[in-house]
Amino acid sequence: MPAVFTLLLQERDLIESLDFSALRRLKIGSAPTPKELLDAVEAAFGVPASESYGLTEGPGDDRAAAGRPADAARQLRRRLA
């Protein structure tokens, strides 16, 4: 949810006071995410951030939904074939 991360980034003092060392990556979903927001999230949390939206009813691995919707659709068609 890009809107949630946008609001969260306004709380820099809170972010800096918490331990996020267990995080390995962050996925932002439900809507397209601007590159500027992905970069800001990566800088604030110290882990890679990526966009992942669509195909919530699809099978298992959330990597199928990462990136552009057309890429996700191709990956899903391959799995179903």
C-alpha positions as CSV (number, residue, x, y, z in Angstrom):
1,M,0.0,0.0,0.0
2,P,1.9,3.0,-1.2
3,A,-0.3,5.4,0.8
4,V,0.6,3.6,4.1
5,F,4.3,3.8,3.4
6,T,4.0,7.4,2.4
7,L,2.4,8.2,5.7
8,L,4.9,6.0,7.6
9,L,7.9,7.8,6.1
10,Q,6.6,11.0,7.7
11,E,7.4,9.4,11.1
12,R,11.2,9.3,10.7
13,D,11.9,9.5,14.4
14,L,9.7,6.4,15.0
15,I,11.4,4.5,12.2
16,E,14.9,5.4,13.5
17,S,13.9,4.3,17.0
18,L,12.9,0.8,16.0
19,D,15.0,-2.3,15.1
20,F,14.3,-3.6,11.6
21,S,17.4,-5.8,11.4
22,A,15.2,-8.9,10.9
23,L,13.7,-7.5,7.7
24,R,15.0,-9.0,4.5
25,R,12.8,-7.2,2.0
26,L,9.6,-5.2,1.8
27,K,6.8,-5.6,-0.8
28,I,4.5,-2.8,-1.4
29,G,1.2,-3.7,-3.0
30,S,-2.3,-2.9,-4.0
31,A,-1.3,-0.1,-6.4
32,P,1.5,1.0,-8.6
33,T,4.4,2.4,-6.5
34,P,6.6,5.3,-7.8
35,K,10.3,4.6,-8.0
36,E,10.9,7.6,-5.7
37,L,8.8,5.9,-2.9
38,L,10.6,2.6,-3.4
39,D,13.9,4.4,-3.0
40,A,12.8,6.3,0.1
41,V,11.5,3.0,1.7
42,E,14.8,1.2,1.0
43,A,16.8,4.1,2.5
44,A,14.6,4.3,5.6
45,F,14.4,0.5,6.3
46,G,17.8,-0.6,4.9
47,V,16.3,-3.4,2.8
48,P,15.3,-3.8,-0.8
49,A,11.7,-2.7,-1.5
50,S,9.7,-3.8,-4.5
51,E,6.2,-3.4,-6.0
52,S,3.9,-6.4,-5.9
53,Y,0.3,-6.1,-6.8
54,G,-2.5,-8.0,-8.5
55,L,-3.0,-11.8,-8.7
56,T,-3.9,-12.1,-5.0
57,E,-6.1,-15.1,-6.0
58,G,-3.2,-16.7,-7.9
59,P,-1.1,-19.7,-6.8
60,G,1.5,-19.5,-4.0
61,D,4.7,-17.7,-4.9
62,D,4.2,-14.0,-4.6
63,R,7.1,-13.4,-7.1
64,A,4.5,-14.1,-9.8
65,A,2.9,-10.8,-9.1
66,A,6.1,-8.7,-8.9
67,G,6.8,-6.2,-11.5
68,R,4.5,-5.2,-14.4
69,P,1.0,-6.8,-14.6
70,A,1.9,-8.2,-18.1
71,D,4.9,-10.1,-16.7
72,A,2.8,-11.5,-13.9
73,A,0.1,-12.7,-16.4
74,R,2.8,-14.4,-18.5
75,Q,4.2,-16.2,-15.4
76,L,0.7,-17.3,-14.4
77,R,-0.1,-18.7,-17.8
78,R,3.2,-20.7,-17.8
79,R,2.2,-22.2,-14.4
80,L,-1.2,-23.2,-15.6
81,A,0.1,-24.7,-18.9
